[in-house]
């Protein structure tokens, strides 16, 4: 008998809600076939079977909230006799009826139209994504076991269709000029009212309290002339958008500058461990993504040191889209070694972000706008020009770094942004 436990679902996730069982006691399952669907404050994800065999027990019920590591069920492997549970659990909605799987909306969500029937669509997540993106499953090649269509298959198909369509709306997730506008209430309540914290607010609060009370933090700010990046975006942006379906924003330029600077200042890409630093050989870049003012998640772009500008831009856009669609997997939310946050779309001037423990630094990309600057003519005469200028704020752990090291790291990033021949990378 093989035990099925609720696996880790991110560095800060301690519990998850059981959305629905996708298999019932006595059902045959394949290796890695989804057994149940769970939801956290950050993601909705499938828990796969660790072996091929028969589901023999469900130890939690739909709607239960359980801790990470909890034993949720058991599976008898194909080479051992399966002992059915003494009493089958009560039927749970329409997922008990194989004929109705494709037509059942995801629990707690009204999907409106229904995805066309396809036996390769086996989970509410995939069914919902097909409906949201108006995709016919018959046009998608499934990469899962037995040709099963996974959520990643749907996301990739939606992205490919958007890229191929000249009328596609480009993703401007990190574009400073594209700040969302919050809904303004038409009236305020006459009396104060108490609003409980959501689960994501509780987790964020716990993490930030840990950061503020255990890390001696300092913030250093530099002013950056982005005119070099701006001209590159203006020259190469239209072709990049036509090629990829995405806008060429400032964020991937900053991200690549960070990666290049870490090569000279490796202590920034480290974690505090005991009485020392664990310096990481790979750069796993955390990118903070706002979820429509309902919370913040930090998906991870792994091995950023191996990516060129276009690949880095694509990966950042991909994790941001999947964060907002709540289709990130647990691996997408853990293991970052350096974090970038980007409130600049709201026109910020400078901020003091809190370090994401156990990391030792976080970079804040502030607003970028036209400003008068001193420029030098070909003969060295100073003059006044209009350039695109913004600030970068670096908060860092004083146990790991000193001011000179942090300032030199920021100066290297600024130099990369102002002087690199970016056009040669596109």
C-alpha positions as CSV (number, residue, x, y, z in Angstrom):
1,X,0.0,0.0,0.0
2,X,1.4,3.4,-1.0
3,X,0.5,6.5,1.1
4,X,-0.5,9.7,-0.6
5,X,0.5,12.8,1.4
6,X,-0.3,16.5,0.6
7,X,3.1,17.6,-0.9
8,X,4.8,21.0,-0.4
9,X,3.1,23.6,-2.4
10,X,5.4,26.6,-2.0
11,X,7.9,28.0,0.5
12,X,5.2,29.9,2.5
13,X,2.3,27.5,2.1
14,X,1.3,25.6,5.3
15,X,-2.1,24.2,4.4
16,X,-4.5,23.6,1.5
17,X,-8.2,23.1,0.9
18,X,-9.4,19.9,-0.7
19,X,-11.4,21.1,-3.7
20,X,-12.5,17.7,-5.1
21,X,-11.5,14.1,-5.4
22,X,-11.0,13.2,-9.1
23,X,-10.9,9.4,-8.4
24,X,-13.1,7.4,-6.1
25,X,-12.2,4.3,-3.9
26,X,-11.9,1.3,-6.2
27,X,-11.0,3.3,-9.3
28,X,-7.9,2.3,-11.3
29,X,-5.3,5.0,-11.6
30,X,-2.1,5.4,-13.7
31,X,1.2,6.6,-12.5
32,X,1.0,10.5,-12.2
33,X,-2.7,10.5,-13.0
34,X,-4.4,13.2,-10.9
35,X,-6.2,11.8,-7.8
36,X,-7.5,15.0,-6.3
37,X,-7.6,18.8,-6.7
38,X,-6.4,21.1,-4.0
39,X,-6.4,24.9,-3.6
40,X,-4.2,27.3,-1.6
41,X,-4.1,31.0,-1.4
42,X,-1.7,31.0,-4.4
43,X,-2.5,28.1,-6.7
44,X,-5.0,25.4,-7.6
45,X,-3.2,22.2,-8.4
46,X,-3.6,18.5,-9.0
47,X,-2.1,15.8,-6.7
48,X,-1.0,12.9,-8.8
49,X,-0.9,9.2,-7.9
50,X,2.6,8.0,-6.9
51,X,2.1,4.6,-8.5
52,X,-0.2,2.8,-11.0
53,X,-2.9,0.8,-9.2
54,X,-6.2,1.2,-7.4
55,X,-7.3,4.0,-5.0
56,X,-8.0,2.2,-1.7
57,X,-8.9,5.0,0.7
58,X,-9.8,8.7,0.9
59,X,-8.8,10.1,4.3
60,X,-10.0,13.6,3.7
61,X,-13.2,15.0,2.3
62,X,-14.0,17.8,-0.2
63,X,-13.9,21.1,1.5
64,X,-11.5,20.0,4.2
65,X,-8.5,22.2,5.0
66,X,-5.4,20.2,5.9
67,X,-1.8,20.8,6.7
68,X,1.1,20.2,4.2
69,X,2.3,16.6,4.8
70,X,-1.1,15.3,5.8
71,X,-1.9,11.7,4.7
72,X,-4.9,12.1,2.3
73,X,-5.3,8.7,0.8
74,X,-3.8,5.3,-0.1
75,X,-3.2,3.5,-3.4
76,X,-2.6,-0.2,-3.9
77,X,0.1,-0.7,-6.5
78,X,-0.7,-2.8,-9.5
79,X,1.5,-5.7,-8.2
80,X,-0.3,-6.0,-4.8
81,X,-3.9,-7.0,-4.1
82,X,-6.2,-4.1,-3.6
83,X,-8.3,-4.1,-0.4
84,X,-11.4,-1.9,-0.9
85,X,-12.4,0.4,1.9
86,X,-15.2,-1.1,4.1
87,X,-17.6,1.5,3.0
88,X,-17.4,3.6,-0.1
89,X,-17.5,7.4,0.5
90,X,-20.6,9.4,-0.4
91,X,-20.8,10.5,-4.0
92,X,-19.4,13.9,-4.6
93,X,-21.0,16.1,-7.3
94,X,-20.8,15.1,-10.9
95,X,-17.2,13.9,-10.9
96,X,-18.5,10.5,-9.7
97,X,-20.2,10.1,-13.1
98,X,-17.6,9.6,-15.9
99,X,-20.1,10.7,-18.5
100,X,-20.5,14.1,-16.8
101,X,-16.9,14.9,-16.1
102,X,-16.4,17.1,-19.2
103,X,-19.7,19.0,-18.5
104,X,-19.2,19.7,-14.8
105,X,-17.9,23.2,-13.9
106,X,-15.0,23.5,-11.5
107,X,-16.2,23.5,-7.9
108,X,-17.3,26.9,-6.7
109,X,-17.1,28.5,-10.1
110,X,-19.6,29.3,-12.8
111,X,-18.0,28.8,-16.2
112,X,-20.9,29.7,-18.4
113,X,-20.2,27.8,-21.6
114,X,-18.9,24.2,-21.5
115,X,-15.8,22.8,-23.1
116,X,-16.5,20.2,-25.9
117,X,-16.5,16.6,-24.7
118,X,-13.1,15.0,-24.8
119,X,-12.0,12.0,-22.8
120,X,-8.5,13.5,-22.4
121,X,-9.9,16.3,-20.3
122,X,-10.1,14.9,-16.8
123,X,-9.8,17.8,-14.3
124,X,-11.8,20.9,-13.5
125,X,-8.7,23.1,-13.9
126,X,-8.2,22.0,-17.5
127,X,-11.9,22.2,-18.3
128,X,-12.2,25.7,-16.9
129,X,-9.1,26.9,-18.8
130,X,-10.4,25.5,-22.1
131,X,-13.6,27.5,-21.5
132,X,-11.9,30.7,-20.5
133,X,-9.6,30.6,-23.5
134,X,-12.3,29.3,-25.9
135,X,-10.2,26.4,-27.0
136,X,-11.4,23.2,-28.6
137,X,-9.6,20.3,-26.8
138,X,-9.6,18.4,-30.1
139,X,-7.0,20.9,-31.4
140,X,-4.6,20.3,-28.5
141,X,-2.0,17.5,-28.3
142,X,-2.0,16.3,-24.7
143,X,1.4,15.8,-23.1
144,X,0.0,13.9,-20.0
145,X,-0.2,10.2,-19.5
146,X,-2.1,8.5,-22.3
147,X,-2.5,11.8,-24.1
148,X,-4.2,13.6,-21.2
149,X,-4.5,17.3,-21.7
150,X,-2.7,19.2,-18.9
151,X,-3.2,22.8,-17.8
152,X,0.2,23.6,-19.3
153,X,-0.9,22.2,-22.7
154,X,-3.9,24.6,-22.6
155,X,-1.7,27.6,-21.5
156,X,0.8,26.9,-24.3
157,X,-2.0,26.6,-26.9
158,X,-3.6,29.9,-25.7
159,X,-0.2,31.6,-25.9
160,X,0.5,30.2,-29.4
161,X,-2.9,31.3,-30.7
162,X,-2.4,34.8,-29.2
163,X,1.0,35.1,-30.8
164,X,-0.3,34.0,-34.2
165,X,-3.2,36.5,-34.2
166,X,-2.5,40.0,-35.5
167,X,-5.4,41.3,-33.4
168,X,-4.1,39.6,-30.2
169,X,-4.0,41.7,-27.1
170,X,-0.4,41.9,-25.9
171,X,0.4,41.0,-22.3
172,X,1.7,44.1,-20.6
173,X,2.1,42.6,-17.2
174,X,5.2,44.5,-16.2
175,X,4.7,47.7,-18.3
176,X,5.1,50.7,-16.1
177,X,2.5,52.7,-18.1
178,X,-0.2,50.0,-17.7
179,X,-1.2,50.4,-14.0
180,X,-4.6,48.9,-13.3
181,X,-7.3,51.2,-11.8
182,X,-8.9,50.0,-8.6
183,X,-12.7,50.1,-8.3
184,X,-13.9,53.2,-6.5
185,X,-16.8,52.6,-4.1
186,X,-19.8,54.8,-4.8
187,X,-20.3,55.4,-1.1
188,X,-18.6,54.7,2.2
189,X,-20.3,52.8,5.0
190,X,-21.7,54.9,7.8
191,X,-20.2,52.8,10.5
192,X,-16.8,51.1,10.8
193,X,-16.8,47.5,9.7
194,X,-14.4,44.6,10.4
195,X,-12.9,42.7,7.4
196,X,-11.1,39.5,8.2
197,X,-7.7,38.9,6.5
198,X,-7.9,36.5,3.5
199,X,-5.6,33.5,3.6
200,X,-3.1,35.1,1.2
201,X,-3.0,38.3,3.4
202,X,-2.4,36.1,6.5
203,X,0.5,34.3,4.8
204,X,2.0,37.6,3.5
205,X,1.7,39.2,6.9
206,X,3.5,36.3,8.6
207,X,6.3,36.4,6.1
208,X,6.7,40.2,6.2
209,X,6.6,40.2,10.0
210,X,9.3,37.5,10.0
211,X,11.4,39.7,7.6
212,X,10.9,42.9,9.5
213,X,11.7,41.4,12.9
214,X,14.6,39.1,12.1
215,X,16.5,40.9,9.3
216,X,18.5,44.1,9.9
217,X,17.5,45.8,6.7
218,X,18.9,48.8,4.8
219,X,17.6,50.3,1.5
220,X,19.9,51.9,-1.0
221,X,18.6,53.8,-4.0
222,X,20.2,54.8,-7.3
223,X,18.9,57.0,-10.2
224,X,19.1,55.3,-13.6
225,X,19.0,56.9,-17.1
226,X,16.9,54.4,-19.1
227,X,17.2,56.3,-22.4
228,X,19.4,53.5,-23.8
229,X,16.7,50.9,-22.9
230,X,13.9,53.2,-24.1
231,X,15.5,53.6,-27.5
232,X,16.0,49.8,-27.8
233,X,12.4,49.2,-26.9
234,X,11.2,51.8,-29.5
235,X,13.4,50.3,-32.2
236,X,12.9,46.6,-31.6
237,X,9.6,46.6,-29.7
238,X,7.2,46.4,-32.7
239,X,9.0,43.4,-34.2
240,X,9.3,41.7,-30.9
241,X,5.6,42.1,-30.3
242,X,4.7,40.8,-33.7
243,X,7.1,37.8,-33.1
244,X,6.0,36.9,-29.6
245,X,2.6,38.6,-28.9
246,X,4.1,40.4,-25.9
247,X,5.1,43.9,-25.2
248,X,8.8,44.5,-24.7
249,X,8.8,46.0,-21.2
250,X,11.5,47.4,-19.0
251,X,11.5,44.5,-16.6
252,X,13.5,41.9,-18.6
253,X,16.2,44.5,-19.2
254,X,16.5,45.1,-15.5
255,X,16.3,41.3,-14.8
256,X,19.2,40.6,-17.2
257,X,21.2,43.5,-15.8
258,X,20.7,42.0,-12.3
259,X,21.9,38.5,-13.6
260,X,25.0,40.1,-15.1
261,X,25.7,42.1,-12.0
262,X,25.4,39.0,-9.7
263,X,28.3,37.5,-11.7
264,X,30.5,40.2,-10.1
265,X,28.7,40.3,-6.8
266,X,27.7,36.7,-5.9
267,X,27.0,37.4,-2.2
268,X,23.7,39.1,-3.3
269,X,22.5,35.7,-4.6
270,X,22.7,34.0,-1.2
271,X,20.6,32.8,1.7
272,X,21.4,33.2,5.4
273,X,21.9,29.8,7.0
274,X,23.0,29.5,10.6
275,X,26.0,31.6,11.2
276,X,26.9,32.0,7.5
277,X,25.8,32.4,4.0
278,X,24.8,29.8,1.5
279,X,25.9,31.3,-1.8
280,X,23.9,29.8,-4.7
281,X,25.6,28.8,-8.0
282,X,22.4,29.3,-10.0
283,X,20.2,32.4,-10.1
284,X,16.5,31.5,-9.5
285,X,14.8,34.9,-10.0
286,X,11.6,35.6,-8.0
287,X,9.3,38.1,-9.8
288,X,6.6,39.6,-7.6
289,X,3.1,39.6,-9.3
290,X,0.1,41.5,-8.1
291,X,-3.2,39.5,-8.2
292,X,-5.6,42.4,-8.9
293,X,-5.0,43.9,-5.4
294,X,-6.0,40.7,-3.7
295,X,-2.5,39.7,-2.8
296,X,1.0,39.1,-4.1
297,X,2.8,35.9,-5.3
298,X,6.4,35.5,-6.3
299,X,6.8,32.9,-9.0
300,X,10.3,31.8,-9.9
301,X,12.2,32.0,-13.2
302,X,14.8,29.2,-12.7
303,X,18.4,29.3,-14.0
304,X,18.0,32.9,-15.2
305,X,21.8,33.0,-15.7
306,X,21.3,30.7,-18.7
307,X,18.7,33.0,-20.5
308,X,19.2,35.7,-23.0
309,X,17.0,38.8,-23.1
310,X,14.2,37.4,-25.3
311,X,14.0,34.1,-23.4
312,X,14.0,35.9,-20.0
313,X,11.2,38.2,-21.2
314,X,9.2,35.2,-22.3
315,X,9.7,33.3,-19.1
316,X,8.8,36.4,-16.9
317,X,5.6,37.0,-19.0
318,X,4.7,33.3,-18.7
319,X,4.9,33.0,-14.9
320,X,3.0,36.3,-14.5
321,X,0.2,35.1,-16.8
322,X,-0.1,31.8,-15.0
323,X,0.1,33.5,-11.6
324,X,-3.0,35.6,-12.5
325,X,-4.8,32.5,-13.9
326,X,-3.9,30.5,-10.7
327,X,-2.3,27.8,-12.7
328,X,1.1,27.9,-11.2
329,X,2.5,24.6,-9.8
330,X,4.2,24.2,-6.5
331,X,7.6,24.2,-8.1
332,X,6.9,27.6,-9.6
333,X,6.6,29.2,-6.1
334,X,9.6,27.9,-4.3
335,X,13.4,28.2,-4.4
336,X,14.0,31.8,-5.4
337,X,17.4,33.2,-4.6
338,X,16.9,36.9,-5.5
339,X,13.6,38.8,-5.9
340,X,12.5,41.7,-8.1
341,X,9.3,43.6,-7.4
342,X,7.8,46.1,-9.9
343,X,5.4,48.7,-8.5
344,X,6.7,51.2,-11.0
345,X,3.5,50.9,-13.1
346,X,1.8,53.1,-10.4
347,X,4.4,55.8,-10.9
348,X,6.4,55.2,-7.7
349,X,9.5,57.3,-7.0
350,X,11.3,55.1,-4.4
351,X,10.4,52.4,-1.9
352,X,11.8,50.2,0.8
353,X,10.7,46.7,0.0
354,X,11.1,44.0,2.6
355,X,13.6,41.2,1.9
356,X,12.0,37.9,1.1
357,X,13.6,35.5,3.7
358,X,15.9,33.6,3.5
359,X,17.2,35.7,0.7
360,X,19.5,38.6,1.4
361,X,18.3,41.2,-1.1
362,X,15.3,42.4,-3.1
363,X,15.3,45.0,-5.9
364,X,12.4,47.3,-6.5
365,X,11.8,48.7,-10.1
366,X,10.3,52.1,-9.6
367,X,8.4,54.4,-12.0
368,X,10.1,55.6,-15.2
369,X,9.3,59.0,-16.7
370,X,10.7,61.7,-18.9
371,X,13.0,64.1,-17.0
372,X,15.5,66.8,-17.8
373,X,19.1,65.5,-17.6
374,X,22.5,66.9,-18.3
375,X,24.0,65.6,-21.5
376,X,27.3,66.3,-23.2
377,X,27.6,67.4,-26.8
378,X,30.3,65.9,-29.1
379,X,32.7,68.6,-28.1
380,X,32.1,67.9,-24.4
381,X,29.9,71.0,-23.8
382,X,27.1,70.3,-21.3
383,X,23.5,70.7,-22.3
384,X,20.0,69.8,-21.2
385,X,18.2,66.8,-22.7
386,X,15.0,64.9,-22.0
387,X,15.6,61.3,-21.1
388,X,13.6,58.5,-19.5
389,X,14.7,58.3,-15.9
390,X,13.8,56.1,-12.9
391,X,15.1,54.7,-9.6
392,X,16.1,51.3,-8.4
393,X,15.7,50.6,-4.7
394,X,17.7,47.7,-3.2
395,X,16.8,46.4,0.3
396,X,19.5,44.2,1.7
397,X,20.4,42.2,4.8
398,X,23.2,43.9,6.8
399,X,24.3,40.6,8.2
400,X,25.2,39.4,4.7
401,X,26.3,42.7,3.1
402,X,27.8,46.1,3.8
403,X,26.8,49.4,2.2
404,X,29.8,49.5,-0.1
405,X,29.1,46.1,-1.6
406,X,25.3,46.9,-2.0
407,X,26.1,50.2,-3.6
408,X,28.7,48.7,-6.0
409,X,26.1,46.0,-7.0
410,X,23.6,48.7,-7.8
411,X,26.2,50.7,-9.7
412,X,26.9,47.7,-11.8
413,X,23.2,47.3,-12.6
414,X,23.0,50.9,-13.6
415,X,26.0,50.6,-15.8
416,X,24.5,47.6,-17.6
417,X,21.2,49.4,-18.2
418,X,22.8,52.7,-19.4
419,X,25.7,51.3,-21.5
420,X,25.0,47.8,-22.8
421,X,24.3,47.5,-26.6
422,X,20.8,46.0,-26.0
423,X,19.9,45.9,-29.6
424,X,22.4,43.2,-30.3
425,X,20.5,40.9,-28.0
426,X,17.2,41.0,-29.9
